[in-house]
């Protein structure tokens, strides 16, 4: 039974949020003596203000996030490292984080919260334009970042994941074949896009990098070294078919830190955050997370 003080973030704009679903979850928690303080949030600014309050807590506490990957990312960016145990309730549109943990439903997530089993969560940290951001799943630079940057809000609202596909289609028509440089402690590479993985999944339940996990201490950089549409079609085909990426134009590197040169668009956990240059590094043991 959980004895920690508990906070519950609820984003009513999340894709699968409903008042009934929330009330059912609260009732389930209450009868197991888990009575959270409720924070209803709609924007990263809302979340940051609530996290400032939570960070003042001296005793161990549990933070449950009932929302999608974007809401969870904002919470991770607002909390102090090592200050909380985290848990996710998959109320979002795609819920990639929940899938990474193996959570299959809201009921499954609640059972895991009651059981209280945890593992150490590592995150990535990106520094750009004088700011620092944490990411849980991945960062995308180049074509990936531009696709997320250029998703029209109406596309995202009406089409959800399809909005990103429509943005990708527009970029395929007006193709940008320019490249940029990345550097690690071992080598420099010329890339058209780079995905920095802290997890195995990409764009939903597609497995991009099976060896990456939320619990490892490093990151994996996947560099697309070719700048042609054909290479991306091959990579996308492998993703949809669930086959391991074998393209010679997709170069893998295990990294603890990587420098991104140039001014390409950058997204983290599905949200655009700016343009390079940037530095990305691993932050092991950021928090405990319910598994």
Buried (B, 14 or more C-beta within 10 A) or exposed (E): EBEBBBBBBBBBBBBBBEEEBBEBBBEBBEEBEBEBEBBEBEEBEBBBEBBEEBEEBEEEBBBBBBBBBBBBBBBBBBBBEEBBBBBBBBBBBBBBBBBBBEBEEBEBBBEBBBEBEBEBBBBBBBEBEEEEBBBBBBBBBBBBBBBBBBBEEEBBEEBEEEBBEBBBEBBEEEEEEEBBBBEBEEEEBEBBBBBBBBBBBBBEEBBBBEEBBBBBEBBBBBBBBBBEEEBBEBBEEBBEEEEEBEBEBBBBBEBEBBBBBBEBBBBBBBBBBBBBBBBBBBBEEBBBBBB
